[in-house]
């Protein structure tokens, strides 16, 4: 089956987040399967233009809504109208929307003009982000439910990265078809090939003592990631010959720095700031354990990247980790400080090579680009078949 797919997304290559990773990997996987793919996204300025298979729509900053967010310029502008005419003449078979805001409205417009059905991937649990846009958690959550139902009404199918997300969508009252398709990873790109000497040199550059074990958190520094909990726990445990490595940056950085100081663990904590996507894999390889307390993840791609590099997980129990974090096999989950302390001690004092091998094997089996693309293909095929049957009837 050859399909022309228009992927619409508010975030693309200039940003570093799970949506961007998912979009780029889906694009690569679909092209490898022989499909034609175009991307429609927001540019970093007011200019609208086309570059290769990517269409950029002019946008303005909207950081008061969410850090680094942007919103499109009016689609009635001459440049935007010209670009959209080219897409409409290309006539996509499927529109795969990845974001609910600026580019979703464009996806709807293209769908209305071409007849291409919309498939939408729900990447973000907005209930966990109400502090960015609503003074009231209750009002914010009600708004999220209403808005999500609106999105569902204008799609032919929705994709959830995990069963956790599918259950949330059903709880909101979204009754369109919902399929679970885990985001796949470009394993060749995210598995470190650094030598022992190169990793030792990286450890030295970071100021981490050679003999120290490394417990790593990788991701955005944001309130919803609950990194405060990990820092607090480290402050209580203060594990011997162990460094807490925090890789990433974000709007919550100053709060994290204050928390580290308040907990008295400045001497055992290293913060790298923003790291280039191409080098993050070496920070995984440097570590001995990956840790996170977030419960806002739809899938948790950094968890899977860590596992791909042979790291056991130590993460707060969450439905997104079902069938991924297998207690005692690929790491440990926890629900209390006591469990965290006990399981951290186990991971720091035991040989974790088998857990690491189990983790890497699970990722190879379930999260390849090929599996990702084929999962999306199945959804597209079902949607197109239903569209065809409806026209025949």
Phi, psi and omega in degrees: 000118176262128184227142173263119188240125172259116177262123179250134184205137176287339182241138175217223195295335184286341182258160177238101177199177184295327180296314180298315178302315182296315182297312182296321180289322177296315178304311182296317181294319181292319178297321178296333178276359176098010180270161175261126186233133169237149180247135171241121185216183180264139175278172182267010178208194183280351184281140173249134184197169178242137179223106185065232179265014183247129176256125180253126179258131180306143184211168176233159181293145176221048188289346176289338178276315182198142181306129178069008179289152176223155175233149186290157170283165180304134183288355178279353179298150187299317182296317180295317181299320180295316180295317180294327178298322179295318179294319181295321178291330175294328175059078178296151175277325182224142170250121180251101181277139182244349182223154188265358191250249190305308186284343176292320178295325176291320177302318179296320180294314179297320179299317181295327184272339183246342184082003180288128178289155180256127168254135184234129174266128182264099187271333194236130175273092189294341176304329181276001183240015184299334181295345178277332190228356183221133177288345180240124179298317182296313179296321179298317181292322176296320178297320179299315181298314181296317182294319181294321176297323176299314179300313182300323181295337184254021177233155176273339177196156175237146176249130175249132180294335181216165176298329177305313182290320178301317180295323177296316180296319177296322178295331177285345184092030176271109188251017169287169176296132180235121180245142176268117177227102180297141175295133178266162182240148174279090189298325179297332185272332188254357177264125183291140174245016181295142178282167178302320180295320179294321178291324176297321179293321177296318179299319180294318180298327180280351180079025179266125179305140184306320185281350185285140166284154183237124175252118190249140165246132177234127178155182178292146174267092183224153185303319185290348179281348173060033179293338176308321183296316180298316180297316178299317180295318178296325178296327179281322185277315186045063184299141182288141176050048181220139177243134172270116182255119181249112184251117179137178181213173179163182187293345184260011187301313182299321178298320179296316179298320178295319181295318178301317180293316181297327181273357175068036181239027178301326184284345180242015181238136175235126176249126184270339192074194181295134179240141181297142181305328183287341183254353182302324183303328181287334177287325172298312184296332179289332188276166176251335182214143171254136182226147176200146176245009184292141171235020181255007185279142170276326176221321181083068184294328179294329176299315184289323175299318178298315179298321179301330179268016173080024179263133169287151181261148168226097191225148175299137182302133181203147183298335181293344182263007178301131181067010177243305176269101181259110187305125179082353182246311177244008180145205180220144168258164179213159177231357182213165177299318182301317178294319180299312183298316181295316185283330173296317178299319178300315183290329182278341185246003182242166173278113184259015185298322180292318176301318180297319178295319178298316181297312181296321179294320179297318180296315179300324184285322193247343191234036177280163175297323181298314179297320180298309182297319181292326175296315178295319178305317180299318178296314179302315182300316179298316181295314181295324177295317179296319178300317180296314181297322179294324179290321180296317179294000000 
